[in-house]
Amino acid sequence: MADAPITLKVITPDEVFYEGRVQSVVAPGTLGYLGILRDHAPLVTTIGAGDLTYRDAEGRTQGFRIEGGFLEVQNNRVLVLTDRVDRNAE
């Protein structure tokens, strides 16, 4: 897929950890994991600690561990605000 339909941005207090175009996102919600695809309804929610995974523009599944925070979905953009990201987890 040449142009993935969703922009994912993950921000910690220190940096923009990740920003890129993706096909889908799976995030650890406080009541269970939630999936986000293109044209998802607008949403603001808390997220818990767990694995945030995404399918990149080439179709590969990638991810990392986050320590909870907030997630916003709007106009095919997913913004994740988290205190910490574990770079070594997948």
C-alpha positions as CSV (number, residue, x, y, z in Angstrom):
1,M,0.0,0.0,0.0
2,A,1.7,3.2,-1.1
3,D,-0.1,5.6,1.1
4,A,-1.4,4.4,4.4
5,P,-4.7,6.0,5.5
6,I,-4.0,6.9,9.1
7,T,-1.4,9.2,10.7
8,L,-0.1,7.9,14.1
9,K,1.7,10.2,16.4
10,V,3.1,9.1,19.8
11,I,4.3,11.8,22.2
12,T,6.1,11.5,25.6
13,P,7.0,14.5,27.8
14,D,10.5,14.4,26.3
15,E,10.0,13.8,22.6
16,V,7.8,12.9,19.6
17,F,8.6,9.1,19.9
18,Y,6.9,8.1,16.6
19,E,5.1,9.8,13.7
20,G,4.1,8.1,10.6
21,R,1.4,6.8,8.2
22,V,-0.1,3.5,9.2
23,Q,-3.0,1.2,8.1
24,S,-4.3,0.4,11.6
25,V,-3.6,0.8,15.3
26,V,-4.4,-1.4,18.3
27,A,-4.1,0.4,21.7
28,P,-4.4,-0.9,25.3
29,G,-7.6,0.8,26.5
30,T,-8.4,0.8,30.2
31,L,-11.2,-1.8,29.7
32,G,-9.5,-3.8,26.9
33,Y,-7.7,-3.3,23.6
34,L,-9.3,-1.1,21.0
35,G,-8.7,-1.2,17.2
36,I,-8.6,1.8,15.0
37,L,-9.0,1.7,11.2
38,R,-9.5,4.4,8.6
39,D,-12.6,6.6,9.1
40,H,-12.9,5.7,12.8
41,A,-15.4,7.9,14.7
42,P,-13.9,10.7,16.7
43,L,-12.8,9.5,20.1
44,V,-10.9,10.7,23.2
45,T,-10.1,8.0,25.8
46,T,-7.7,7.0,28.5
47,I,-5.4,4.1,27.7
48,G,-3.6,1.7,30.1
49,A,-0.2,0.2,30.2
50,G,0.4,-2.4,27.5
51,D,1.5,-3.0,23.9
52,L,0.5,-0.5,21.3
53,T,0.8,-2.1,17.8
54,Y,0.3,-0.8,14.3
55,R,0.4,-2.1,10.8
56,D,2.8,0.1,8.8
57,A,2.4,1.3,5.2
58,E,4.1,-1.9,3.9
59,G,1.7,-4.1,5.9
60,R,4.2,-5.1,8.7
61,T,3.0,-5.3,12.2
62,Q,5.2,-3.3,14.6
63,G,4.8,-1.9,18.1
64,F,6.2,-1.0,21.5
65,R,5.1,-0.9,25.1
66,I,3.5,2.2,26.6
67,E,2.8,3.2,30.2
68,G,-0.8,4.5,29.7
69,G,-2.0,8.0,29.0
70,F,-4.5,9.4,26.5
71,L,-5.6,8.6,23.0
72,E,-7.4,10.9,20.5
73,V,-8.8,9.9,17.1
74,Q,-10.0,12.6,14.7
75,N,-10.0,12.9,10.9
76,N,-7.8,9.7,10.4
77,R,-5.2,10.9,12.9
78,V,-4.4,9.0,16.0
79,L,-2.6,11.0,18.8
80,V,-1.2,9.1,21.8
81,L,0.1,11.0,24.8
82,T,2.0,8.8,27.2
83,D,4.4,9.2,30.1
84,R,6.8,6.5,28.9
85,V,7.6,4.2,25.9
86,D,9.7,1.1,26.2
87,R,11.7,1.1,23.0
88,N,12.8,-2.5,23.4
89,A,9.3,-4.1,23.6
90,E,7.5,-5.3,20.5
